[in-house]
């Protein structure tokens, strides 16, 4: 499977964000996201078997760390890594972003609970914030505030995923909702694992949704209008995930029984609308 096919095979929201990009940038961003997806698949807890398996996965992550170090040390890498090396060199992506992503994903091998939001936010930065930072290097940006935009949008998208995936995560043994938030609403881990759906759970989830919304707002406030012509893929992601969050809210957070999605036609409409706006804006500059 090609790198582009790896990213687009499931017709994810990423596909709708990338499909309208110029060919060179589209290939670069799909190569980058292929790397991110590969790291994520290594730590996929749904296929985790035993402690020995966990150690094997950590060894695979270490192999990737060594490949990243080789790229930045101008040493030879195996053929499968060469497209990534080209993208890193072409777009001057800082090494620490890739290493932080690997470290963040590795946490899923040994950490299944997050006592505080501060800890969860650190995790979200590692697995989503740095992805945004790497992406804007490929898209191109001029203002330092755009880095704040990328990180906050990463937080917003990841927190939306956490709200949507409560059931799937708990079935894998994970609770990403901060335990301090469960305590705040007098809702226990055991109740979450038993899928207790009541007013306490709804208020807990409403609190999570408000937090996610706050990061969408921070991201949008940090985006300079002049950047919209090149960062429209990120705005497409924003629009699709924000709509997903709205659907979950309108469904009263019934995440134990429903799998919320944004319809394909609506994703396409959002992508086209934002792309057309970006094109018109770029002509006025």
Long-range contacts (C-beta under 8 A, 24 or more apart in sequence): 3-27, 3-30, 3-31, 3-34, 3-83, 4-30, 4-34, 6-30, 6-34, 6-37, 6-38, 7-33, 7-34, 7-37, 11-264, 13-236, 13-237, 13-240, 13-241, 13-262, 13-267, 14-237, 16-236, 16-240, 16-267, 16-268, 16-270, 16-271, 17-233, 17-234, 17-236, 17-237, 17-240, 17-271, 18-233, 19-271, 20-232, 20-233, 20-271, 20-272, 20-275, 21-233, 25-138, 25-139, 28-87, 28-90, 28-91, 28-138, 29-135, 29-138, 29-139, 29-233, 31-83, 31-84, 31-86, 31-87, 32-84, 32-87, 32-93, 32-134, 32-135, 32-138, 33-131, 34-84, 35-84, 35-98, 36-101, 36-131, 38-64, 39-64, 39-101, 39-102, 39-105, 40-105, 40-127, 42-105, 43-105, 43-106, 43-108, 43-109, 45-108, 45-109, 45-172, 45-173, 45-174, 46-172, 48-109, 54-109, 54-110, 57-109, 58-106, 58-109, 61-102, 61-105, 61-106, 64-102, 65-99, 65-102, 68-95, 68-98, 68-99, 68-102, 69-95, 71-95, 87-138, 91-137, 91-138, 92-137, 93-134, 93-137, 93-138, 94-133, 94-137, 97-130, 97-133, 97-134, 98-130, 98-134, 100-125, 100-126, 100-130, 101-126, 101-127, 101-130, 101-131, 104-130, 108-174, 112-173, 112-174, 112-175, 113-174, 113-175, 113-179, 113-189, 114-175, 114-176, 114-177, 114-178, 114-179, 115-178, 115-179, 115-180, 116-178, 116-179, 116-180, 117-178, 117-180, 117-181, 117-211, 119-178, 120-176, 120-178, 121-155, 124-154, 124-155, 124-158, 124-159, 125-151, 125-154, 125-155, 127-158, 128-154, 128-155, 128-157, 128-158, 129-154, 129-155, 130-154, 132-234, 135-233, 135-234, 136-231, 136-234, 139-230, 139-231, 139-233, 139-234, 140-230, 141-227, 141-230, 141-231, 142-224, 142-226, 142-227, 143-224, 143-226, 143-227, 145-222, 145-223, 145-224, 146-222, 146-223, 146-224, 146-227, 146-231, 148-218, 148-219, 148-222, 149-219, 149-220, 149-222, 149-223, 149-227, 149-231, 149-234, 150-219, 150-234, 152-215, 152-216, 152-218, 152-219, 152-222, 153-215, 153-216, 153-219, 153-234, 153-237, 153-238, 155-212, 155-215, 155-219, 156-212, 156-213, 156-215, 156-216, 156-219, 156-238, 156-241, 156-242, 157-237, 157-238, 157-241, 159-208, 159-211, 159-212, 159-215, 160-212, 160-241, 160-242, 160-244, 160-245, 162-208, 163-205, 163-208, 163-209, 163-212, 163-245, 163-248, 163-253, 163-255, 164-244, 164-248, 164-255, 164-259, 164-260, 165-255, 166-192, 166-205, 166-255, 166-256, 167-195, 167-255, 167-256, 170-195, 177-204, 177-208, 181-207, 181-208, 195-256, 197-254, 197-256, 197-257, 201-253, 202-252, 202-253, 205-248, 205-253, 205-255, 206-249, 206-253, 209-245, 209-248, 209-249, 209-253, 212-245, 213-245, 216-242, 225-281, 226-285, 228-277, 228-278, 228-281, 229-278, 229-279, 229-281, 229-282, 229-285, 230-278, 232-274, 232-275, 232-277, 232-278, 235-274, 235-278, 236-270, 236-271, 236-274, 236-275, 239-270, 239-274, 240-267, 240-270, 240-271, 243-270
